[in-house]
Structures are given as C-alpha cells and as structure tokens.
Amino acid sequence: MTTNDSPTSISPKRITPLQRRFIIASFILFIVWLLLVGTLNWSEIFVGIIVAMCTAWLSSSHLSFLDDFILNKTTPLHVLRYLYIFMFALLRANIDMAKRVLSPKLPINPALVEVQTQLKSPIGQLILANSITLTPGTLTVDVKDDRLQVHWVDSTPGTDLKHATQAIAESFERHLREFIQ
C-alpha cells in the first residue's frame, strides 16, 4: 500500500465551479451589505452574512462570469491594490479635468482612440471598460474583441495604439490580471 492509498491520507477536495461562485458571490454581497448599512454592529454583520449567503445560494447557478476570478489567499490583497490604483487614477484625472475646465488655455484634444487589452474574459473587459469610463477625461464607447474604443479628451494628433494603451489602460489592466483570468 502506498502512502497515497492509506486510509488516513486525505486528498485535497477540488472546489466545484458552483461552490466557487457561491464563495465569491457571498463575499461580494457581504461587502456590499456592509457598505449599504454603514455600521459594524454585530447584529448587522450577522444578518449581512445570512442575507449574502442566501442570495449567493439562490443565484450562484446564474453567475458563470464569476468563474473568471482567480481565487486564492492573495486575491483580497490584489483587489485592494487595484482599488488603490483606481482611486489614485480617479483623483489625478479629476484634478486634471478641473484644471482644464477652470483654465481655458489648457489644450483639449478630443479623439476616439483604440486601446488594446490582454484581458480575455468578459468580466475583465467590463471592469477595465468601466474603470476607464469612470475616470474623467475618458469614456469607453465600444468593446470589440481585444480592443476598446475610448473617447479621450487629451489625445495628441496621431496617437498610436501602443501609446493610447499605455496612457489609458496599462495600469488598470496590469492590476486586473492579478485576480481576473
């Protein structure tokens, strides 16, 4: 009898896709619950866990897009890092747009540019497109295969695909790839 065949050895159990969806959805719904109630009372936390788990249980069979999330012990760290990068970009873009609005001398060179993404999953592309749109000065107009069409307020004439990708989406995408396939 080999060591793997012994009755006392425990083989690691694989998590099914439905279980993964349940775990991810429960976590996300619980965070949303905490943000909505705005308090950390034990009663709210308890009710939030119950509501999040019940909702995730009822809907997990319909949440196949959650299969693209990478689930491991460093995932929360990567998500927090992405949110930090996004908030910093949001603040910087708001300041830049405020300067452009308050000082008419600053140039505005609007253009429709293409940005290439390496994200293949629809949820990854959706999060990237929404991050770009939520950042003032850029608006994602369309997503086609691995390219996003973005209306950009500060595009210099003749901006190529590589420059636009680096200026608009590279930072977001680099951090998204850490927790989305």
C-alpha positions in Angstrom: 0.0 0.0 0.0 1.5 3.3 -1.0 1.3 6.4 1.2 -1.3 7.9 -1.1 -3.5 4.8 -0.7 -3.5 4.7 3.1 -6.9 5.1 4.7 -5.7 8.0 6.8 -4.4 10.2 4.0 -6.7 13.0 3.0 -6.8 14.0 -0.6 -7.5 17.7 -1.3 -11.0 18.1 -2.4 -11.5 20.2 -5.5 -14.0 23.1 -5.3 -16.7 22.8 -8.0 -17.4 25.9 -10.1 -20.8 26.3 -8.4 -19.0 26.3 -5.0 -16.5 28.9 -6.2 -19.3 31.1 -7.5 -21.1 30.7 -4.1 -17.9 31.8 -2.2 -17.1 34.7 -4.4 -20.7 35.9 -4.6 -21.2 35.6 -0.8 -18.0 37.7 -0.2 -19.0 40.4 -2.7 -22.6 40.6 -1.5 -21.4 40.8 2.1 -19.1 43.7 1.3 -21.9 45.5 -0.5 -24.2 44.8 2.5 -21.6 46.4 4.9 -21.2 49.4 2.6 -25.0 49.9 2.4 -25.7 49.6 6.2 -22.7 51.7 7.1 -22.1 50.1 10.5 -20.2 47.3 12.0 -22.7 46.2 14.7 -22.6 42.5 15.3 -26.3 42.2 14.5 -25.8 43.8 11.1 -22.7 41.7 10.4 -24.7 38.5 11.3 -27.7 39.5 9.2 -25.4 40.5 6.3 -23.7 37.1 6.3 -27.0 35.3 6.3 -28.5 37.5 3.5 -25.3 37.3 1.4 -25.1 33.6 1.7 -28.8 33.1 0.9 -28.7 35.4 -2.1 -25.5 33.7 -3.3 -27.0 30.3 -2.9 -30.1 31.3 -4.9 -28.2 32.9 -7.7 -24.9 31.1 -8.0 -26.0 28.9 -10.9 -26.6 32.1 -12.9 -23.2 33.7 -12.1 -20.9 31.9 -14.5 -19.0 35.2 -15.1 -17.5 34.7 -11.6 -15.6 31.7 -12.9 -13.0 34.1 -14.4 -11.9 35.4 -11.0 -8.7 33.9 -9.6 -9.5 32.7 -6.1 -6.6 32.2 -3.7 -5.3 33.6 -0.5 -3.7 36.7 -2.1 -6.8 37.7 -4.1 -8.1 40.2 -1.5 -4.7 41.9 -1.5 -4.7 42.2 -5.3 -8.3 43.6 -5.3 -7.4 46.2 -2.6 -4.3 47.1 -4.6 -6.4 47.6 -7.8 -8.9 49.7 -5.9 -6.0 51.9 -4.6 -4.6 52.3 -8.1 -8.1 53.1 -9.4 -8.7 55.7 -6.7 -5.4 57.4 -7.3 -6.1 57.5 -11.1 -9.5 58.8 -10.4 -8.2 61.6 -8.2 -5.4 62.5 -10.7 -7.9 62.6 -13.6 -10.4 64.8 -11.6 -7.7 67.3 -10.8 -6.6 67.3 -14.5 -10.1 67.9 -15.7 -10.7 70.6 -13.1 -7.6 72.4 -14.4 -8.8 72.1 -18.0 -12.3 73.5 -17.1 -11.0 76.3 -15.0 -8.2 77.3 -17.3 -9.3 77.6 -20.9 -5.7 78.0 -22.0 -5.0 74.3 -21.4 -5.4 72.3 -24.6 -8.3 69.9 -25.2 -7.6 67.5 -28.0 -10.6 65.1 -28.1 -10.2 62.0 -30.2 -11.6 58.5 -30.5 -8.6 56.1 -29.9 -8.3 52.3 -29.7 -6.9 50.6 -26.6 -5.7 47.0 -26.8 -6.4 44.7 -23.9 -4.9 41.3 -23.0 -7.9 40.5 -20.8 -9.9 37.7 -22.5 -12.7 37.3 -20.0 -15.9 39.4 -20.5 -15.9 40.4 -16.8 -12.3 41.5 -17.0 -13.0 43.6 -20.1 -16.1 45.0 -18.4 -14.3 46.1 -15.3 -11.5 47.6 -17.4 -14.0 49.5 -19.6 -15.9 50.8 -16.6 -12.7 51.9 -14.9 -11.7 53.8 -17.9 -15.2 55.4 -18.2 -15.4 56.3 -14.5 -12.1 58.2 -14.9 -12.8 61.8 -16.0 -11.5 62.6 -19.5 -12.0 59.1 -20.9 -15.2 57.3 -22.0 -15.3 53.7 -23.3 -17.5 53.7 -26.3 -17.3 50.2 -27.6 -15.5 46.8 -26.9 -14.6 44.7 -29.9 -12.6 41.5 -29.3 -9.4 42.7 -27.6 -9.8 46.4 -28.4 -11.7 49.1 -26.6 -12.7 52.3 -28.4 -12.2 55.2 -26.0 -13.1 58.9 -26.3 -10.1 60.6 -24.8 -10.1 64.3 -24.0 -6.3 64.7 -24.1 -5.2 62.8 -27.2 -2.3 64.3 -29.2 -2.8 64.0 -33.0 -1.6 60.7 -34.4 -1.7 58.8 -31.2 -0.9 55.2 -31.9 -2.4 52.1 -30.4 0.6 51.4 -28.1 0.7 54.9 -26.7 -3.0 55.1 -26.1 -3.0 51.7 -24.4 -0.1 52.6 -22.2 -1.6 56.0 -21.2 -5.2 54.9 -20.6 -5.4 51.3 -19.7 -2.0 49.7 -18.9 -2.0 50.4 -15.1 -5.6 49.2 -14.7 -5.1 46.1 -16.7 -1.8 45.1 -15.1 -3.5 45.0 -11.7 -6.7 43.4 -13.0 -4.7 40.5 -14.4 -3.6 39.6 -10.9 -7.2 38.5 -9.9 -9.0 38.0 -13.2 -8.1 35.5 -15.9 
